[in-house]
């Protein structure tokens, strides 16, 4: 069991966005979803002609959080039919207590959590995360010394070293991949059990 929990639900958390949307990608595409975007990131991704990270305001020049856990509760109370959560960033896995608390909340309300992560932090939680969208950025995200960040800062060697140190944190990435495998096995195991139950019901008829 993970020990990190959030005790004060009125405390400002490292969250910069909470909003209702429709999931646009992956196996949950088309589902009404509450998106929760954390701020802060271990990476400083630059993709050459592709430009900087598309949420640089939560990573390269991170803004301060403005939302509380009560805000998350309020939006689900407002849209009780929504049973999906997309946790993105920045780097959500930097915030163990927040992610763990969200798994408790999701378990209580039968909500499926999808988390988007680069995998640089291993994150044990008390309840499983429904789906992990994994983007380790191994080869194509290294900034170049001398270019300007979105905020006008000149990239130096230290900036690049900060990015590479956790981009190449293979031990954490390996652990995160193991979580993904276990999640897939559990998901298909649940589906298989449901199908077997249906078959038994048909046999009884």
C-alpha positions as CSV (number, residue, x, y, z in Angstrom):
1,X,0.0,0.0,0.0
2,X,1.2,3.5,-0.8
3,X,1.4,5.7,2.3
4,X,1.1,9.1,0.6
5,X,-2.3,10.7,0.9
6,X,-3.8,14.2,0.7
7,X,-5.3,15.2,4.1
8,X,-6.4,18.8,3.4
9,X,-8.8,18.8,0.4
10,X,-8.9,22.6,0.4
11,X,-5.1,23.0,-0.1
12,X,-3.9,24.3,-3.5
13,X,-2.4,21.4,-5.5
14,X,0.1,21.4,-8.4
15,X,-2.9,21.3,-10.8
16,X,-3.4,24.0,-13.5
17,X,-6.4,22.7,-15.4
18,X,-9.6,20.8,-14.5
19,X,-12.2,20.6,-17.2
20,X,-14.9,18.4,-18.9
21,X,-13.9,17.1,-22.4
22,X,-14.2,14.1,-24.7
23,X,-11.3,11.7,-24.8
24,X,-9.9,11.9,-28.4
25,X,-7.4,9.1,-28.5
26,X,-6.7,5.6,-27.3
27,X,-9.1,2.8,-26.3
28,X,-11.2,5.4,-24.3
29,X,-11.8,7.6,-27.3
30,X,-15.2,9.2,-27.5
31,X,-15.8,8.9,-23.7
32,X,-16.8,12.0,-21.7
33,X,-13.9,12.7,-19.5
34,X,-12.6,15.0,-16.8
35,X,-9.1,16.2,-17.7
36,X,-6.8,17.0,-14.8
37,X,-3.5,18.6,-15.8
38,X,-0.7,18.8,-13.3
39,X,2.2,21.3,-13.4
40,X,5.9,20.5,-13.2
41,X,8.0,18.1,-15.2
42,X,11.3,16.3,-15.1
43,X,11.8,16.6,-18.9
44,X,12.5,19.6,-21.2
45,X,11.4,18.1,-24.5
46,X,12.4,19.6,-27.8
47,X,11.7,17.9,-31.1
48,X,13.7,19.9,-33.6
49,X,11.4,21.1,-36.3
50,X,8.5,19.8,-34.2
51,X,9.2,22.5,-31.6
52,X,9.0,22.3,-27.8
53,X,6.6,20.3,-25.6
54,X,3.0,21.4,-26.4
55,X,2.3,22.0,-22.7
56,X,5.5,24.0,-22.0
57,X,3.7,26.1,-19.4
58,X,3.5,22.9,-17.2
59,X,7.0,21.6,-18.0
60,X,9.7,24.0,-19.3
61,X,8.3,27.1,-17.6
62,X,5.8,25.5,-15.1
63,X,3.0,27.7,-13.8
64,X,1.9,27.4,-10.2
65,X,-1.1,25.2,-9.4
66,X,-4.5,26.8,-8.8
67,X,-6.9,24.0,-8.0
68,X,-7.7,21.9,-4.9
69,X,-8.9,18.4,-4.4
70,X,-12.3,19.8,-3.6
71,X,-12.4,21.3,-7.1
72,X,-12.1,17.8,-8.5
73,X,-14.9,16.5,-6.3
74,X,-17.1,19.5,-7.3
75,X,-16.7,18.9,-11.1
76,X,-17.6,15.2,-10.7
77,X,-20.6,16.2,-8.6
78,X,-21.6,18.5,-11.4
79,X,-21.3,15.8,-14.0
80,X,-22.1,12.6,-12.2
81,X,-22.5,10.6,-15.4
82,X,-18.8,11.0,-16.2
83,X,-16.9,7.9,-15.2
84,X,-13.5,8.7,-16.9
85,X,-10.5,10.7,-15.7
86,X,-7.5,11.7,-17.8
87,X,-4.5,12.7,-15.7
88,X,-1.9,14.5,-17.7
89,X,0.8,17.1,-17.4
90,X,3.5,18.2,-17.1
91,X,4.5,15.0,-15.3
92,X,1.7,13.6,-13.1
93,X,4.0,10.9,-11.7
94,X,6.0,13.5,-9.8
95,X,3.0,14.0,-7.5
96,X,2.6,10.6,-5.6
97,X,0.2,11.8,-3.0
98,X,-2.1,13.4,-5.6
99,X,-2.2,10.4,-7.9
100,X,-2.7,8.0,-5.0
101,X,-5.6,10.1,-3.6
102,X,-7.2,10.1,-7.0
103,X,-7.1,6.3,-7.1
104,X,-9.0,6.3,-3.8
105,X,-11.6,8.7,-5.3
106,X,-11.9,6.8,-8.5
107,X,-12.3,3.5,-6.7
108,X,-15.2,5.0,-4.6
109,X,-17.0,6.4,-7.6
110,X,-16.2,3.6,-10.2
111,X,-14.1,6.0,-12.3
112,X,-11.5,4.8,-14.8
113,X,-8.2,6.7,-14.6
114,X,-6.1,7.2,-17.7
115,X,-2.6,8.6,-16.9
116,X,-0.2,10.1,-19.5
117,X,3.4,9.8,-18.3
118,X,6.9,9.7,-19.6
119,X,7.7,7.0,-17.1
120,X,10.6,8.7,-15.2
121,X,9.0,8.1,-11.8
122,X,7.8,4.8,-10.5
123,X,4.5,5.5,-8.8
124,X,2.9,2.8,-6.5
125,X,-0.8,3.5,-5.7
126,X,-3.3,1.9,-3.3
127,X,-5.7,1.2,-6.2
128,X,-4.9,0.4,-9.8
129,X,-4.8,3.0,-12.6
130,X,-7.1,1.9,-15.4
131,X,-4.9,2.8,-18.3
132,X,-1.3,4.1,-18.6
133,X,-0.4,6.0,-21.8
134,X,3.4,5.7,-21.8
135,X,5.7,8.0,-23.7
136,X,9.4,7.6,-22.6
137,X,10.9,10.0,-25.2
138,X,14.1,8.0,-25.5
139,X,15.7,9.4,-28.6
140,X,13.9,12.3,-30.2
141,X,13.4,14.9,-27.4
142,X,16.9,16.3,-26.5
143,X,17.2,20.1,-26.5
144,X,20.1,21.7,-28.3
145,X,22.5,24.1,-26.6
146,X,22.0,27.7,-27.7
147,X,18.4,27.6,-28.8
148,X,15.7,29.6,-27.0
149,X,12.9,28.1,-24.8
150,X,9.3,29.3,-25.2
151,X,10.0,31.7,-22.3
152,X,13.1,33.1,-24.0
153,X,15.7,31.3,-21.9
154,X,18.9,30.2,-23.7
155,X,19.5,26.5,-23.4
156,X,22.8,25.6,-21.7
157,X,24.6,22.3,-20.8
158,X,22.9,22.1,-17.4
159,X,19.5,22.4,-19.0
160,X,20.3,19.5,-21.3
161,X,21.7,17.4,-18.5
162,X,18.6,17.9,-16.4
163,X,16.5,16.6,-19.3
164,X,18.7,13.6,-20.0
165,X,19.1,12.5,-16.4
166,X,15.5,11.4,-16.1
167,X,14.9,10.7,-19.7
168,X,17.4,7.9,-19.3
169,X,16.1,6.7,-15.9
170,X,15.7,3.1,-17.2
171,X,15.0,1.5,-13.8
172,X,11.9,3.7,-13.2
173,X,10.8,3.2,-16.8
174,X,11.2,-0.6,-16.4
175,X,9.0,-0.5,-13.3
176,X,6.4,1.6,-15.0
177,X,6.3,-0.9,-17.9
178,X,5.7,-3.7,-15.5
179,X,2.7,-1.8,-14.1
180,X,1.4,-1.5,-17.7
181,X,1.8,-5.3,-18.3
182,X,0.0,-6.1,-15.0
183,X,-2.8,-3.6,-15.9
184,X,-3.2,-5.2,-19.3
185,X,-3.2,-8.7,-17.8
186,X,-5.8,-7.7,-15.2
187,X,-8.0,-5.9,-17.8
188,X,-8.1,-8.9,-20.2
189,X,-8.5,-11.3,-17.2
190,X,-11.6,-9.4,-16.1
191,X,-13.0,-9.4,-19.7
192,X,-12.3,-13.2,-19.9
193,X,-14.1,-13.8,-16.6
194,X,-17.1,-11.8,-17.9
195,X,-17.3,-13.9,-21.1
196,X,-17.0,-17.1,-19.2
197,X,-19.8,-16.0,-16.9
198,X,-22.0,-15.2,-19.9
199,X,-21.3,-18.7,-21.4
200,X,-22.3,-20.4,-18.1
201,X,-25.5,-18.4,-18.1
202,X,-26.3,-19.5,-21.7
203,X,-25.5,-23.1,-20.8
204,X,-28.0,-23.0,-17.9
205,X,-30.7,-21.8,-20.3
